[in-house]
Amino acid sequence: MNRKQKKMLIRIIISAVMVIILNFIPVTGIAELALYLLVYLIIGYDILKKAGKGIWNRRVFDENFLMAVATVGAFALAIYARSGDYNEAIAVMLFYQIGELFQSYAVGKSRRNISALMDIRPDYANVEREGKLEKVDPDEVGIDSMIVVQPGEKVPLDGIVIEGSSSLNTSALTGESIPRDVRQGDEIISGCINMTGVLKIQTTKAFEESTVSKILELVENSSSRKSKSENFISKFAKVYTPAVCYGALALAVLPPLIQILFLGQAAQWGIWIYRALTFLVISCPCALVISIPLSFFAGIGGASKEGILIKGSNYMETLSRAKCVVFDKTGTLTQGVFEVSAVHHNEMEEKKLLEYAALAECASSHPISKSLQKAYGKEIDRSRVSDIQEISGYGILATVDGQEVAAGNSRLMERLHVKYRECHKVGTIIHMAVNGEYAGHIVISDIIKEHAKEAVAALRKAGIKKTVMLTGDTKRVAEQVAETLGIDKVYSELLPGDKVEKVEELLLENAGKDTLAFVGDGINDAPVLTRADIGIAMGAMGSDAAIEAADVVLMDDDPLKISKAIKISRKCLRIVYQNIIFALVVKFACLGLGAVGLANMWLAIFADVGVMVIAILNAIRTLRVHHL
């Protein structure tokens, strides 16, 4: 609990204890009234203050006004009747504050769940000044400035490589799993990650004109919109609250006037004013106004605890209706990292072929080279290797143990006039030649994520009717991944613009109440994430643009969390509808009883505070989503 909640709890305990004591000590008259008023002010001074501010600001009709009028009126009636029973007035305020405390605690818990997962990574640029590197905000770096990007850092601005060479992880930008090599004179765009060497870059664009900024501009969206249920409750409360206030006033005034003017009876003002005050307490829309937003907020908090960040209740509502899920491939269903998946040899032994490849590639820090060295699994003895020559866009030539070894793509084999064999496997193929003779090839593939197949199956169990994969990869790679995972439809060799077109086609097919969710991780996915009914981004390795554009962020990149997010949203919506139906049925039933005098203030307390507490406790259930 925070300080404010602790203070409220202390006020509730003190007030409750004082009321109990006052019912047992022999105090009457002015002293009794003064003591009860003291208790009332301890528990309700903030409500009176808020009601006063509302009247002053011409926003009269809210729950604070209803509580203030009902409780002050109950005090006035007790004084008028000289009954000395002030318990009802204090009980209304006391239970109302208990409900507020429940709400505050639930909201606080949800907020903590969300903030604990918000890992905000600041972007910076290393500017070289007087031989030293200084970290500055990218928007402070001008055109033609010199910046240095070290291994593992994100390229903050567009520019030209002046010095150094490296491999760049461009999957966030292009969707392709194969890194891009850059060297002096090459253009480089912001958003990709430097993987190997140190790069000195001359900037060609200001930060606001850079690739990342432009894409972020395109996908800028508002995440503060309310759900349809919340909008309904807000509109309902705006009409309902004034209506019941005027209804209570009519109930207090019209029956006594009818008694005097038409029936010739003595006006029973006390009875009808008491009924009107009871009517006011019953009518308070707290259960709806508080529990519905709380249901969504608690649902968002529960999802956050599971590593699923949902940016607003409107997205929760949209997600609950998802029936079609569209995936990007690289970084979403696959890891975007390389691994040797097969070795196809000629006459040379498989282990020997892999050994030659690893030794030939020992001087390279390229991810493909690293995957070969990892598959070899032994320490590299560089003394066995000499005359290493890297041919950009082709591969490596080297002398290993006195043998001339060539490792590269099919173009390298053609260049060396070596007859090679095509591979039936899908992946990056490293062809090997030893002393001018073809020795075989090694297949390096992007690894499918551990839970990807399970995630697709879980979506089917969750009621998803159709799964689709969109990728910029080749048709062979895309179809193999889709077949392995059990995805219904696959579209390959797509540019970012093509992905948007495909999603628009799918949206037309999916027209109706059902919604379409798109799952991606790269900058190239940002426009699609925005265009889909609901965008889901991978948050751990995903690009900032994708995270900004998405409505839902999976903080640990686990695709299995997609089905969990859908289940959480559906549970949340079920609870919202339960609270709406329960609150309205009890409210209208008790309003009828109150109007005809069959409900006293204690029933009114249940109809208001009791329903609110039950609705809040039901809403808190949305925090419990671990076993969904």
C-alpha positions as CSV (number, residue, x, y, z in Angstrom):
1,M,0.0,0.0,0.0
2,N,1.1,3.6,-0.7
3,R,0.9,6.4,1.8
4,K,-2.4,7.6,0.6
5,Q,-4.0,4.1,0.9
6,K,-2.5,3.7,4.4
7,K,-3.9,7.0,5.4
8,M,-7.4,6.0,4.1
9,L,-7.2,2.6,5.9
10,I,-6.3,4.4,9.2
11,R,-9.3,6.8,8.7
12,I,-11.6,3.8,8.0
13,I,-10.4,1.9,11.1
14,I,-10.6,5.0,13.4
15,S,-14.2,5.8,12.1
16,A,-15.4,2.2,12.5
17,V,-14.0,1.9,16.0
18,M,-15.5,5.3,17.1
19,V,-18.9,4.4,15.7
20,I,-18.9,1.1,17.7
21,I,-17.8,2.9,20.9
22,L,-20.5,5.6,20.5
23,N,-23.2,3.0,20.3
24,F,-22.1,1.7,23.8
25,I,-21.4,4.9,25.7
26,P,-24.3,6.9,27.3
27,V,-24.0,10.2,25.4
28,T,-27.1,12.2,24.2
29,G,-28.1,15.6,22.8
30,I,-25.5,18.1,21.4
31,A,-22.6,16.0,22.7
32,E,-23.8,12.9,20.8
33,L,-24.3,15.0,17.6
34,A,-20.9,16.6,17.9
35,L,-19.1,13.2,18.3
36,Y,-21.0,11.7,15.4
37,L,-20.2,14.7,13.2
38,L,-16.5,14.3,14.2
39,V,-16.6,10.7,13.0
40,Y,-18.4,11.8,9.8
41,L,-15.8,14.4,9.0
42,I,-13.0,12.0,9.7
43,I,-14.3,9.5,7.1
44,G,-16.0,11.9,4.7
45,Y,-14.2,15.3,4.6
46,D,-12.6,14.6,1.2
47,I,-15.9,13.6,-0.4
48,L,-17.5,16.8,0.9
49,K,-14.5,18.8,-0.5
50,K,-14.8,17.1,-3.9
51,A,-18.6,17.7,-4.0
52,G,-18.0,21.4,-3.2
53,K,-15.4,21.7,-5.9
54,G,-17.8,20.0,-8.4
55,I,-20.6,22.5,-7.5
56,W,-18.1,25.4,-7.8
57,N,-16.9,24.2,-11.2
58,R,-20.5,23.5,-12.4
59,R,-19.9,19.7,-12.6
60,V,-22.6,18.9,-10.0
61,F,-23.9,15.5,-10.8
62,D,-21.3,12.9,-9.8
63,E,-20.9,10.3,-7.1
64,N,-19.3,12.7,-4.6
65,F,-22.4,15.0,-4.9
66,L,-24.8,12.0,-4.4
67,M,-22.8,10.8,-1.4
68,A,-22.7,14.3,0.2
69,V,-26.4,15.1,-0.3
70,A,-27.5,11.6,0.9
71,T,-25.3,11.6,4.1
72,V,-25.9,15.2,5.0
73,G,-29.6,14.7,4.4
74,A,-29.6,11.6,6.6
75,F,-28.0,13.6,9.4
76,A,-30.6,16.4,9.0
77,L,-33.4,13.8,9.1
78,A,-32.0,12.3,12.3
79,I,-31.8,15.8,13.9
80,Y,-35.3,16.6,12.6
81,A,-36.8,13.4,14.0
82,R,-34.7,13.7,17.2
83,S,-34.0,10.0,16.9
84,G,-30.3,10.3,17.6
85,D,-29.6,7.6,15.0
86,Y,-26.7,8.9,13.0
87,N,-25.3,5.4,12.2
88,E,-26.9,5.3,8.7
89,A,-25.3,8.5,7.5
90,I,-21.8,7.4,8.7
91,A,-22.3,3.8,7.4
92,V,-23.0,5.1,3.9
93,M,-19.8,7.2,3.9
94,L,-17.7,4.5,5.6
95,F,-18.7,1.7,3.2
96,Y,-18.3,4.0,0.2
97,Q,-14.7,4.8,1.3
98,I,-14.0,1.1,1.8
99,G,-15.1,0.6,-1.9
100,E,-12.8,3.5,-2.9
101,L,-9.9,1.8,-1.0
102,F,-10.5,-1.5,-2.9
103,Q,-10.4,0.4,-6.2
104,S,-7.3,2.3,-5.3
105,Y,-5.5,-0.9,-4.3
106,A,-6.5,-2.7,-7.4
107,V,-5.5,0.2,-9.7
108,G,-2.2,0.6,-7.8
109,K,-1.4,-3.1,-8.2
110,S,-2.1,-3.0,-11.9
111,R,0.0,0.1,-12.4
112,R,3.0,-1.5,-10.6
113,N,2.7,-4.6,-12.8
114,I,2.8,-2.3,-15.9
115,S,5.6,0.0,-14.8
116,A,7.8,-3.0,-13.7
117,L,7.9,-4.1,-17.3
118,M,8.4,-0.8,-19.0
119,D,12.1,-1.0,-19.8
120,I,12.7,2.3,-21.6
121,R,16.0,2.1,-23.5
122,P,17.3,5.7,-24.3
123,D,18.6,6.2,-27.8
124,Y,21.9,8.0,-28.1
125,A,24.7,8.9,-30.5
126,N,28.5,8.7,-29.9
127,V,29.9,11.9,-31.3
128,E,33.6,12.2,-31.7
129,R,34.9,15.5,-30.2
130,E,38.6,16.2,-29.7
131,G,39.5,12.6,-29.9
132,K,36.9,11.6,-27.2
133,L,33.4,10.0,-27.6
134,E,30.5,11.9,-26.1
135,K,27.0,10.4,-25.7
136,V,24.4,12.9,-26.9
137,D,20.7,12.8,-27.9
138,P,20.4,11.9,-31.6
139,D,18.3,15.1,-32.3
140,E,21.3,17.2,-31.2
141,V,23.5,15.8,-34.0
142,G,23.6,17.9,-37.1
143,I,24.2,16.9,-40.8
144,D,27.8,16.0,-41.7
145,S,28.7,15.2,-38.1
146,M,31.0,12.3,-37.3
147,I,29.5,9.6,-35.1
148,V,30.9,6.3,-33.9
149,V,28.8,3.1,-33.6
150,Q,30.3,0.3,-31.6
151,P,29.4,-3.4,-31.7
152,G,26.0,-4.1,-30.1
153,E,24.8,-0.5,-30.5
154,K,22.0,0.8,-32.6
155,V,22.8,3.0,-35.6
156,P,21.1,6.3,-34.5
157,L,21.2,8.3,-37.7
158,D,21.4,7.8,-41.5
159,G,24.8,8.4,-43.0
160,I,27.9,7.1,-45.0
161,V,30.6,4.8,-43.5
162,I,33.8,6.8,-43.5
163,E,35.9,4.2,-41.6
164,G,35.6,0.6,-40.6
165,S,33.6,-2.5,-41.8
166,S,31.0,-4.5,-40.0
167,S,28.0,-6.8,-40.3
168,L,24.6,-5.2,-39.5
169,N,21.5,-6.8,-38.2
170,T,18.9,-5.4,-40.5
171,S,16.1,-7.8,-39.7
172,A,14.2,-5.0,-37.8
173,L,14.3,-2.9,-41.0
174,T,14.0,-5.4,-43.8
175,G,12.6,-8.5,-42.2
176,E,15.4,-10.5,-43.7
177,S,17.4,-12.8,-41.4
178,I,20.7,-12.5,-43.3
179,P,22.9,-9.7,-41.9
180,R,24.3,-7.0,-44.3
181,D,28.0,-6.3,-44.6
182,V,29.0,-2.6,-44.8
183,R,32.4,-1.1,-45.4
184,Q,33.9,2.3,-46.2
185,G,31.8,4.3,-48.6
186,D,28.5,2.3,-48.0
187,E,25.3,4.1,-47.1
188,I,23.8,3.1,-43.7
189,I,20.4,3.8,-42.3
190,S,19.3,4.3,-38.8
191,G,17.6,1.5,-36.9
192,C,19.9,-1.4,-37.7
193,I,22.2,-2.9,-35.1
194,N,26.0,-3.0,-35.5
195,M,27.1,-6.5,-34.8
196,T,30.9,-6.8,-35.3
197,G,33.3,-3.9,-36.1
198,V,33.5,-0.3,-35.0
199,L,32.1,2.1,-37.6
200,K,32.8,5.8,-38.1
201,I,29.8,7.4,-39.9
202,Q,29.3,10.8,-41.4
203,T,25.6,11.7,-41.0
204,T,23.6,12.7,-44.0
205,K,20.3,13.5,-42.3
206,A,19.1,15.2,-39.2
207,F,17.4,12.9,-36.6
208,E,13.9,14.2,-37.5
209,E,14.6,13.3,-41.2
210,S,16.1,9.9,-40.5
211,T,14.6,6.6,-41.5
212,V,13.5,5.7,-38.0
213,S,11.9,9.1,-37.3
214,K,10.0,9.0,-40.7
215,I,8.6,5.5,-40.0
216,L,7.6,6.5,-36.4
217,E,5.8,9.5,-37.9
218,L,3.9,7.3,-40.2
219,V,2.7,5.0,-37.5
220,E,2.0,7.5,-34.7
221,N,-1.1,6.5,-32.9
222,S,-3.1,7.4,-29.9
223,S,-3.2,4.7,-27.2
224,S,-5.5,6.6,-24.8
225,R,-8.8,5.7,-26.4
226,K,-11.5,4.2,-24.3
227,S,-13.3,0.9,-25.0
228,K,-16.9,0.9,-26.3
229,S,-18.0,-0.4,-22.9
230,E,-16.3,2.4,-21.1
231,N,-17.7,5.0,-23.5
232,F,-21.2,3.5,-22.9
233,I,-20.8,3.8,-19.1
234,S,-19.5,7.4,-19.4
235,K,-22.4,8.4,-21.5
236,F,-24.8,6.4,-19.4
237,A,-23.6,8.1,-16.2
238,K,-23.9,11.6,-17.7
239,V,-27.6,11.0,-18.4
240,Y,-28.4,8.7,-15.5
241,T,-26.9,10.7,-12.6
242,P,-28.9,14.0,-13.3
243,A,-32.0,12.0,-14.0
244,V,-31.9,10.2,-10.6
245,C,-31.1,13.5,-8.8
246,Y,-34.2,15.1,-10.3
247,G,-36.1,11.9,-9.7
248,A,-35.1,12.0,-6.0
249,L,-36.1,15.7,-5.8
250,A,-39.5,14.8,-7.3
251,L,-39.9,11.9,-4.8
252,A,-39.2,14.2,-1.9
253,V,-41.5,17.1,-3.0
254,L,-44.4,15.8,-5.1
255,P,-46.0,13.1,-2.9
256,P,-46.3,15.5,0.1
257,L,-47.7,18.2,-2.1
258,I,-50.2,15.7,-3.5
259,Q,-51.2,14.8,0.1
260,I,-51.8,18.5,0.9
261,L,-53.4,19.7,-2.3
262,F,-55.4,16.7,-3.5
263,L,-55.9,14.3,-0.6
264,G,-56.4,16.9,2.2
265,Q,-53.9,15.0,4.4
266,A,-51.0,16.2,6.5
267,A,-47.8,16.1,4.5
268,Q,-45.4,13.4,5.6
269,W,-42.2,15.3,4.6
270,G,-39.9,13.2,6.8
271,I,-41.0,9.9,5.3
272,W,-40.7,11.1,1.7
273,I,-37.4,13.0,2.2
274,Y,-36.0,9.8,3.8
275,R,-37.2,7.8,0.7
276,A,-35.6,10.3,-1.6
277,L,-32.3,10.1,0.2
278,T,-32.5,6.3,0.1
279,F,-33.2,6.6,-3.6
280,L,-30.1,8.8,-4.0
281,V,-27.8,6.4,-2.3
282,I,-29.2,3.5,-4.2
283,S,-28.9,5.4,-7.5
284,C,-25.2,6.2,-7.1
285,P,-23.5,4.8,-10.3
286,C,-20.3,4.0,-8.5
287,A,-20.4,0.2,-9.2
288,L,-20.5,0.9,-12.9
289,V,-18.3,4.1,-13.1
290,I,-15.6,2.5,-10.9
291,S,-15.7,-1.3,-11.7
292,I,-15.8,-1.1,-15.5
293,P,-12.6,0.9,-16.0
294,L,-11.1,-1.0,-13.1
295,S,-11.9,-4.3,-14.8
296,F,-10.0,-3.2,-17.9
297,F,-7.2,-1.7,-15.9
298,A,-6.8,-4.8,-13.7
299,G,-6.9,-6.9,-16.9
300,I,-4.1,-4.8,-18.4
301,G,-2.2,-5.2,-15.1
302,G,-2.7,-8.9,-15.0
303,A,-1.5,-9.2,-18.6
304,S,1.5,-7.0,-17.8
305,K,2.5,-9.4,-15.0
306,E,2.6,-12.1,-17.6
307,G,4.8,-10.1,-19.9
308,I,2.0,-8.8,-22.1
309,L,1.7,-5.0,-22.4
310,I,-1.7,-3.9,-23.7
311,K,-1.8,-0.2,-24.3
312,G,-5.4,0.6,-23.7
313,S,-8.8,-0.9,-22.9
314,N,-10.0,-0.3,-26.5
315,Y,-7.3,-2.7,-27.6
316,M,-8.3,-5.2,-25.0
317,E,-11.8,-5.2,-26.4
318,T,-10.6,-5.5,-30.0
319,L,-8.2,-8.3,-29.1
320,S,-11.0,-10.3,-27.5
321,R,-12.8,-10.5,-30.9
322,A,-9.7,-11.6,-32.9
323,K,-10.4,-14.6,-35.2
324,C,-7.5,-14.2,-37.7
325,V,-3.9,-13.9,-36.7
326,V,-1.3,-12.8,-39.3
327,F,2.5,-13.3,-38.5
328,D,5.7,-11.8,-39.8
329,K,8.4,-14.6,-39.9
330,T,11.8,-13.3,-39.0
331,G,12.1,-12.4,-35.3
332,T,8.5,-13.4,-34.7
333,L,8.2,-17.1,-35.5
334,T,12.0,-17.6,-36.0
335,Q,14.8,-16.3,-33.8
336,G,16.7,-14.4,-36.5
337,V,19.9,-16.2,-35.6
338,F,21.9,-18.8,-37.6
339,E,22.7,-22.4,-36.9
340,V,24.2,-25.2,-39.0
341,S,21.2,-27.5,-39.8
342,A,22.8,-29.9,-42.3
343,V,26.2,-31.0,-43.8
344,H,26.0,-32.6,-47.3
345,H,29.5,-34.0,-48.2
346,N,30.9,-35.6,-51.3
347,E,33.8,-38.1,-50.5
348,M,35.2,-36.0,-47.6
349,E,34.0,-36.8,-44.1
350,E,31.3,-34.6,-42.7
351,K,33.4,-33.6,-39.7
352,K,36.4,-32.8,-41.9
353,L,34.3,-30.6,-44.2
354,L,32.9,-28.7,-41.2
355,E,36.5,-28.3,-39.8
356,Y,37.8,-26.9,-43.1
357,A,34.9,-24.5,-43.3
358,A,35.3,-23.3,-39.7
359,L,39.1,-22.8,-40.2
360,A,38.7,-21.0,-43.5
361,E,36.1,-18.6,-41.9
362,C,38.2,-18.1,-38.6
363,A,39.2,-14.5,-39.4
364,S,35.6,-13.4,-40.1
365,S,33.3,-12.1,-37.4
366,H,30.2,-12.5,-39.7
367,P,27.3,-14.4,-38.0
368,I,27.5,-17.1,-40.6
369,S,31.2,-17.6,-39.8
370,K,30.4,-17.7,-36.1
371,S,27.7,-20.4,-36.7
372,L,30.3,-22.5,-38.6
373,Q,32.8,-22.1,-35.7
374,K,30.1,-23.0,-33.2
375,A,29.1,-26.1,-35.1
376,Y,32.8,-27.2,-35.3
377,G,32.9,-26.9,-31.5
378,K,36.6,-26.9,-31.0
379,E,39.2,-24.2,-30.4
380,I,40.4,-22.7,-33.7
381,D,44.1,-23.1,-34.3
382,R,44.8,-20.1,-36.6
383,S,48.4,-21.3,-37.2
384,R,46.8,-23.9,-39.5
385,V,45.3,-21.2,-41.7
386,S,47.1,-18.8,-44.1
387,D,46.5,-16.7,-47.2
388,I,43.0,-15.7,-46.2
389,Q,41.2,-13.7,-48.9
390,E,37.6,-12.5,-48.5
391,I,35.8,-11.8,-51.7
392,S,32.8,-9.5,-50.9
393,G,29.5,-11.0,-52.1
394,Y,31.1,-14.4,-52.8
395,G,32.9,-15.9,-49.8
396,I,36.4,-16.9,-48.5
397,L,39.5,-18.3,-50.0
398,A,42.2,-19.7,-47.6
399,T,44.9,-22.2,-47.3
400,V,44.2,-24.8,-44.5
401,D,46.8,-27.4,-43.6
402,G,48.4,-26.7,-47.0
403,Q,45.1,-27.3,-48.8
404,E,43.4,-24.6,-50.9
405,V,39.9,-24.2,-49.5
406,A,37.0,-22.1,-50.9
407,A,33.9,-21.5,-48.8
408,G,31.0,-19.4,-50.2
409,N,27.9,-19.2,-52.3
410,S,27.2,-20.7,-55.7
411,R,28.6,-17.6,-57.4
412,L,32.0,-18.3,-55.8
413,M,31.9,-21.9,-57.2
414,E,31.0,-20.5,-60.7
415,R,33.9,-18.0,-60.4
416,L,36.3,-20.8,-59.6
417,H,34.8,-23.0,-62.3
418,V,33.9,-25.7,-59.8
419,K,30.9,-27.8,-60.6
420,Y,28.6,-27.7,-57.6
421,R,25.4,-29.4,-56.5
422,E,22.2,-27.6,-55.7
423,C,20.8,-28.3,-52.2
424,H,17.2,-29.5,-51.6
425,K,17.3,-28.1,-48.1
426,V,16.1,-24.6,-47.3
427,G,18.5,-22.0,-45.8
428,T,21.8,-20.3,-46.6
429,I,24.0,-22.7,-48.5
430,I,27.8,-22.6,-48.0
431,H,29.4,-24.5,-50.9
432,M,32.9,-26.0,-50.2
433,A,35.8,-26.7,-52.7
434,V,39.1,-28.2,-51.7
435,N,42.0,-28.0,-54.2
436,G,39.6,-27.1,-56.9
437,E,37.4,-30.1,-56.3
438,Y,33.8,-29.8,-55.0
439,A,33.7,-31.2,-51.4
440,G,30.0,-30.6,-50.5
441,H,27.9,-27.9,-48.9
442,I,26.7,-26.8,-45.5
443,V,23.2,-25.6,-44.8
444,I,22.8,-22.7,-42.3
445,S,19.2,-21.9,-41.3
446,D,17.3,-19.4,-39.2
447,I,16.1,-21.2,-36.1
448,I,12.4,-21.6,-35.4
449,K,11.4,-20.2,-32.0
450,E,11.0,-22.9,-29.3
451,H,7.3,-22.3,-28.7
452,A,6.3,-21.2,-32.3
453,K,4.6,-24.5,-33.3
454,E,2.9,-24.8,-29.9
455,A,1.8,-21.1,-30.2
456,V,0.0,-21.8,-33.5
457,A,-1.7,-24.8,-32.0
458,A,-2.7,-22.8,-28.9
459,L,-4.3,-20.2,-31.1
460,R,-6.5,-22.8,-32.8
461,K,-7.6,-24.0,-29.3
462,A,-8.4,-20.4,-28.4
463,G,-10.8,-20.2,-31.3
464,I,-8.7,-18.5,-34.0
465,K,-10.2,-19.5,-37.3
466,K,-7.2,-18.6,-39.6
467,T,-3.4,-18.2,-39.3
468,V,-1.4,-16.4,-42.1
469,M,2.3,-15.7,-42.5
470,L,3.7,-12.7,-44.4
471,T,7.5,-12.5,-45.1
472,G,10.1,-11.0,-47.3
473,D,12.0,-14.3,-47.4
474,T,12.1,-16.6,-50.4
475,K,9.2,-18.9,-51.3
476,R,11.0,-22.1,-50.3
477,V,12.0,-20.8,-46.9
478,A,8.6,-19.4,-46.2
479,E,6.7,-22.5,-47.2
480,Q,8.9,-24.8,-45.2
481,V,8.5,-22.7,-42.0
482,A,4.7,-22.5,-42.6
483,E,4.4,-26.2,-43.1
484,T,6.6,-27.0,-40.0
485,L,4.4,-24.7,-37.8
486,G,1.0,-25.6,-39.3
487,I,0.1,-22.2,-40.6
488,D,-2.9,-22.1,-42.9
489,K,-1.7,-19.6,-45.5
490,V,1.7,-18.1,-46.5
491,Y,2.7,-15.1,-48.7
492,S,6.5,-14.7,-49.4
493,E,9.0,-12.3,-51.1
494,L,6.9,-9.3,-49.9
495,L,8.1,-5.7,-49.4
496,P,6.7,-3.7,-46.5
497,G,4.2,-2.1,-48.8
498,D,3.1,-5.5,-50.1
499,K,2.5,-6.6,-46.5
500,V,0.1,-3.7,-46.0
501,E,-1.8,-4.7,-49.2
502,K,-2.1,-8.3,-48.1
503,V,-3.4,-7.3,-44.7
504,E,-6.0,-5.0,-46.3
505,E,-7.1,-7.9,-48.5
506,L,-7.4,-10.1,-45.4
507,L,-9.3,-7.4,-43.6
508,L,-11.9,-7.3,-46.4
509,E,-12.3,-11.1,-46.1
510,N,-12.6,-10.8,-42.3
511,A,-15.2,-8.0,-42.4
512,G,-17.7,-8.1,-39.6
513,K,-17.5,-8.2,-35.8
514,D,-14.4,-10.5,-35.9
515,T,-11.0,-8.7,-35.9
516,L,-7.6,-9.3,-37.4
517,A,-4.4,-9.3,-35.4
518,F,-0.9,-8.8,-36.9
519,V,2.2,-10.0,-35.1
520,G,5.6,-8.5,-36.1
521,D,8.9,-7.1,-34.7
522,G,10.7,-5.0,-37.3
523,I,10.5,-1.4,-38.5
524,N,9.2,-2.7,-41.8
525,D,6.2,-4.2,-39.8
526,A,5.2,-0.9,-38.3
527,P,2.8,0.2,-41.1
528,V,1.2,-3.2,-41.0
529,L,0.9,-3.2,-37.2
530,T,-1.0,0.1,-37.5
531,R,-3.2,-1.0,-40.4
532,A,-4.4,-4.2,-38.7
533,D,-7.3,-4.2,-36.3
534,I,-4.9,-5.0,-33.5
535,G,-1.1,-4.9,-33.8
536,I,1.1,-7.2,-31.6
537,A,4.9,-6.5,-31.4
538,M,7.8,-8.5,-30.0
539,G,9.2,-6.2,-27.3
540,A,12.5,-7.7,-26.2
541,M,14.3,-7.7,-29.6
542,G,11.7,-5.8,-31.7
543,S,12.3,-2.4,-33.1
544,D,11.3,0.8,-31.3
545,A,9.1,1.6,-34.3
546,A,7.2,-1.7,-34.1
547,I,6.7,-1.3,-30.3
548,E,5.4,2.3,-30.8
549,A,3.0,1.2,-33.6
550,A,1.7,-1.9,-31.8
551,D,-1.3,-2.0,-29.5
552,V,0.0,-5.0,-27.7
553,V,3.7,-5.7,-26.8
554,L,5.0,-9.2,-25.9
555,M,7.9,-8.2,-23.5
556,D,9.8,-11.6,-23.9
557,D,9.2,-12.3,-27.6
558,D,7.4,-15.6,-26.8
559,P,4.8,-16.3,-29.5
560,L,3.0,-18.5,-27.0
561,K,1.9,-15.3,-25.2
562,I,-0.3,-14.4,-28.2
563,S,-3.0,-16.9,-27.3
564,K,-2.6,-16.0,-23.6
565,A,-3.2,-12.3,-24.5
566,I,-6.4,-13.3,-26.4
567,K,-7.6,-15.4,-23.4
568,I,-6.9,-12.6,-21.0
569,S,-8.8,-10.1,-23.1
570,R,-11.8,-12.5,-23.3
571,K,-11.8,-13.1,-19.6
572,C,-11.7,-9.3,-19.0
573,L,-14.6,-8.7,-21.3
574,R,-16.7,-11.4,-19.6
575,I,-16.1,-9.8,-16.2
576,V,-17.0,-6.4,-17.6
577,Y,-20.3,-7.7,-18.9
578,Q,-21.0,-9.5,-15.7
579,N,-20.5,-6.3,-13.7
580,I,-22.7,-4.2,-16.0
581,I,-25.6,-6.7,-15.9
582,F,-25.3,-7.3,-12.1
583,A,-25.0,-3.6,-11.2
584,L,-27.9,-2.5,-13.4
585,V,-30.3,-5.4,-12.3
586,V,-29.6,-4.7,-8.6
587,K,-29.8,-0.9,-9.0
588,F,-33.1,-0.8,-10.8
589,A,-34.7,-3.4,-8.5
590,C,-33.6,-1.5,-5.4
591,L,-34.6,1.9,-6.9
592,G,-38.1,0.5,-7.4
593,L,-38.2,-0.8,-3.8
594,G,-36.8,2.5,-2.5
595,A,-39.4,4.6,-4.3
596,V,-42.3,2.7,-2.7
597,G,-40.8,2.7,0.7
598,L,-39.8,-1.0,0.9
599,A,-36.0,-0.2,1.1
600,N,-34.3,1.5,4.0
601,M,-30.9,3.1,4.1
602,W,-29.2,-0.2,4.9
603,L,-30.5,-1.8,1.7
604,A,-29.4,1.4,0.0
605,I,-25.9,0.9,1.3
606,F,-25.9,-2.6,-0.1
607,A,-27.3,-1.4,-3.5
608,D,-24.6,1.2,-3.7
609,V,-21.5,0.2,-1.7
610,G,-22.2,-3.5,-1.5
611,V,-22.7,-3.8,-5.3
612,M,-19.6,-1.6,-5.8
613,V,-17.5,-3.8,-3.6
614,I,-18.8,-7.0,-5.2
615,A,-18.1,-5.5,-8.7
616,I,-14.6,-4.4,-7.7
617,L,-13.8,-7.8,-6.2
618,N,-15.1,-9.4,-9.4
619,A,-13.0,-6.9,-11.4
620,I,-9.8,-7.9,-9.4
621,R,-10.3,-11.4,-10.8
622,T,-8.9,-10.1,-14.1
623,L,-5.5,-9.9,-12.3
624,R,-5.5,-13.7,-12.0
625,V,-4.4,-14.8,-15.4
626,H,-1.4,-16.9,-14.7
627,H,-3.1,-20.3,-15.4
628,L,-5.0,-19.2,-18.5
